[in-house]
Amino acid sequence: MDSVYSLFRSAGSEVGRRWLCCLVLAASPQVLAQAGADGARETEERDAEASDLDWVPAEALTEAQKATLPTGCCGVYMAPARDDADAQVPPNEAATRLSADRSESRGQTHHTLEGDVRVSQGTRSLRADRAEVDQTTRDAQVSGDIQIREPGVLLRSESARMNLDSGDAELDDARFVLYESRVRGKADRLTKLGDHFIGLEDSALTTCEPGSDAWSLKGQAINIYPERHYGTAKHARMEVFNVPVFYAPYLRFPIDDHRQTGFLFPSLGESRRNGFEASIPFYWNIAPNLDATITPEYMSKRGTLWGLETRHLSRHFETRVSGGFLDEDENPYSGAQRDVSDEEGDDLNPYFGESRWQYQILQQGGAGQRWSTEIDYTAISDNDYLRDLNSSGLDVNRTAQVAKRARAAYQGDHWLLGIKGEELRALSTAKWPHRELPRINADGRYQWGNWVLGLNNEYTYFDVNSTFENDNPEFIDNLLVGERFRTDYSLTWDKDWVWGFFKPSAIVKSLSYQLDEDRLAEGAEPDPSLVVPQGTLDMGLYFERDGQLFGKGFLQTLEPRLFYFYSDFEDHSDLFGVSRNNRPVLFDAKPLTFQYNQLYRTSRFAGGDRIEDANQLSVGLTSRFIDPLTGVEQMSLSVGQILYFSDRRVGLNTPDLEYDPEENPDAERPEETYERSELAGQFTARVGDRLNVNANVAYNEFESRLGSANASIRYMDQADRIMHLGYRYTHRPPSPGLEDPTAVQERALDQVDFAFHLPVAAQWSLVGRANYDFTYEKELDTFVGLEYNDCCYRVRLLARRWLDFDYTPNFLERVDADDYDQSIIFDFQFKGLGSINRKVNDLLEKAIPGYGVRDGSIR
């Protein structure tokens, strides 16, 4: 401790003193002795200032009070408790009570009080050494160690004038504290008008703790409006460690977490693609339920990108509209495109000199109502906009698409009615060829005792995706469009007991089309249809016993489950070779990556263009460990497999899959002919309140390899240590587009993602992420940074390197050094003078799960 204290004291560093804030305020006499006489004197002065401002260090708080401390803070402003009868009474309803060691009266109206003068009037109180009171005007001239307290406010001075009834006051050489907002300051002259206004002349204020002036706002005239949650300053000067860094003739600023109009914190950065980057958002609090954020972002290599985000909240709808506009892209080179090069082979930017833009409308309605609506409408000028101009929001795991989607639904007593329109735009060469305009659902459910009747109906019209309108006319002319109608009717006996369940179901599914005849091959059926009878039997048992896990008592369950599924084979031939280029009817169907939760499904495809055949039995076993006192599941382990009694013949590209190894011994055996599915397992564990583990694994025993695996380990404790380790593996990942939904990437998806937030000393933390692909041995996204999170300011410095991916299949095979971008990001936040920088926070919250929850920064 001695060496650490000496190091920072000799450096004279404000940051160093803040490092030791929480330690010094609670320092023992032995520590003070080691620090030396100068250190002890500084500590005494700091402690005296803290005491004068009603500062209570963290170690003197209760555990409940400590839990409410903002991140990085080591104390709180707290008025001394009062136990008199009027402590909770408004001043205008309470009698005035005066006391002093000595008093003297001149006539009936003038009184002089000296020695520990105390005046209280309900929640308002005054302490001083001397007071002269005029009972007629209720004015008082006060002097000597003055303390004026009202709910949420402390004023201190050596000389003051005030009115005992109104609470108006004028203080010379004043100091003040606003408890709730943690604002403290000083002024040559302070004027207080009731509870509504505090005026400061030649003043300074800060949200830093006593003894720290890491930043301060100084002004010739500063006005604070506590009830309106904001302040204004004339000739405002911002100082950081007593060095002026900013001046404004007029400034309006928030004094707490309430939304206020004004500039937010700037962000600075440097990247290879955009050059020097600087942005300073402006927040406009238009109305209590409406606001806007305008963000000009200067990029030295591109120009200025203007961003806008507006939010509106009404009784029934929550709406957000955002967008960005770059008038002319000034960067002649871009890593986004690899198909155009100049004479030196550098990648040219096809958007040079072009306007680039993006806008998005998000709306949700009907929360808590029978009806609901949703809009997710995104439009972009080009497929590379998000990669080039929104790099902080990118992540290699994100869906390679933007959506134009609108949905409305109504939930009745027995029917759920819904209508949706959707068009997806792929950000790669693989594309979604169709849009749904509209998709209509009418799903009914009736229950009589244990009998449940399901009546699910779906109508969809598939048209050509608008992003295809200027691409490959021959392909579009041959692309099927038309209507599809699906039904799924079922009758189930849903019987449950304490010891198990038994649920047989009879099902009838139908599928029919009305296709555009102008796009059909000669002789193709324009209205193919099929009806398939199905049946399921779902049954399971529950066994329980008291046991122990890691020396702790648990209730352990053993839950075997059998799920039999039969679906008759129906010839799908009318759905194949239908288009003029011999393609099948395939609007939205695609293969699924097999995982444990598919053991009990009645479909092996996503989408509605096939009704599969099946004769299979799923066998599963689950064991859970449950805390008998809280009922919380601490751990569960499941394993299962599907036993196939016949080959699956219906496929996405073949009407009747047939495999004969004797006729063609060199042919690869299709998975549809295996006698068993992959062996699937699922594991979840919760270790206390800190560690969560989740894993899904599918193992192909016929080929002795993993089929798929994904796992995550997340750790987060009260000391804000956060660690996340994620792993994903898929042997045959599907292509990102639906132009050929059966296509798979040539090599396995095999990636690990590690991220952390690690406090290393007092308010200092390390943050970082490493996302890596083992198949291609490529780094995907890496950053490391240092964060200083004090009670009154936060500094973040990040160095980031990431891959400019383009979402196309097997893209990683073509990656070289020129496909990587890198940047340095610097972010400084003055706490108490505005909200956080969303651009930096969005990056950290996406990469480090739990980062935003740590200090409540998630919107």
Sequence and secondary structure as in RCSB ss.txt:
>XXXX:A:sequence
MDSVYSLFRSAGSEVGRRWLCCLVLAASPQVLAQAGADGARETEERDAEASDLDWVPAEALTEAQKATLPTGCCG
VYMAPARDDADAQVPPNEAATRLSADRSESRGQTHHTLEGDVRVSQGTRSLRADRAEVDQTTRDAQVSGDIQIRE
PGVLLRSESARMNLDSGDAELDDARFVLYESRVRGKADRLTKLGDHFIGLEDSALTTCEPGSDAWSLKGQAINIY
PERHYGTAKHARMEVFNVPVFYAPYLRFPIDDHRQTGFLFPSLGESRRNGFEASIPFYWNIAPNLDATITPEYMS
KRGTLWGLETRHLSRHFETRVSGGFLDEDENPYSGAQRDVSDEEGDDLNPYFGESRWQYQILQQGGAGQRWSTEI
DYTAISDNDYLRDLNSSGLDVNRTAQVAKRARAAYQGDHWLLGIKGEELRALSTAKWPHRELPRINADGRYQWGN
WVLGLNNEYTYFDVNSTFENDNPEFIDNLLVGERFRTDYSLTWDKDWVWGFFKPSAIVKSLSYQLDEDRLAEGAE
PDPSLVVPQGTLDMGLYFERDGQLFGKGFLQTLEPRLFYFYSDFEDHSDLFGVSRNNRPVLFDAKPLTFQYNQLY
RTSRFAGGDRIEDANQLSVGLTSRFIDPLTGVEQMSLSVGQILYFSDRRVGLNTPDLEYDPEENPDAERPEETYE
RSELAGQFTARVGDRLNVNANVAYNEFESRLGSANASIRYMDQADRIMHLGYRYTHRPPSPGLEDPTAVQERALD
QVDFAFHLPVAAQWSLVGRANYDFTYEKELDTFVGLEYNDCCYRVRLLARRWLDFDYTPNFLERVDADDYDQSII
FDFQFKGLGSINRKVNDLLEKAIPGYGVRDGSIR
>XXXX:A:secstr
 HHHHHHHHHHT HHHHHHTHHHHTT  HHHHHHHHHHHHHHHHHHHHHHHHTTEEEGGGS HHHHHTS TT  E
EE      STTTTS GGGS  EEE SEEEEETTTEEEEEEEEEEEETTEEEEEEEEEEETTTTEEEEEEEEEEEE
TTEEEEEEEEEEETTT  EEEEEEEEEETTTTEEEEEEEEEEETTTEEEEEEEEEE S TT  SEEEEEEEEEEE
GGGTEEEEEEEEEEETTEEEEEEEEEEEESSSS  SEE   EEEEETTTEEEEE  EEEEEETTEEEEEEEEEET
TTEEEEEEEEEEE SSEEEEEEEEEESSB  SB TT  S B TT  BB TTBT  EEEEEEEEEE TTSSEEEEE
EEEEESSTTHHHHH GGG  TTS SEEEEEEEEEEE SSEEEEEEEEEEEESSSS   EEEEEEEEEEEEEEETT
EEEEEEEEEEEEEE GGGTTS HHHHHT   EEEEEEEEEEEE EEETTEEEEEEEEEEEEEEEE GGGB TT  
SS EEEEEEEEEEEEE EEEEEEETTEEEEEEEEEEEEEEEE     GGGSS BTT     SS EE    GGGGG
 S SEESSS    EEEEEEEEEEEEE TTT  EEEEEEEEEEEESS     SS SS    TTT TTS   GGG S
B  EEEEEEEEETTTEEEEEEEEEETTTTEEEEEEEEEEEE TT  EEEEEEEEESS B SSSSSTT B SS EE
EEEEEEEEEEETTEEEEEEEEEETTTTEEEEEEEEEEEE SSEEEEEEEEEEE     TTGGGG  GGGEEEEEE
EEEEETTSS   HHHHHHHHHHSTTHHHHHT   
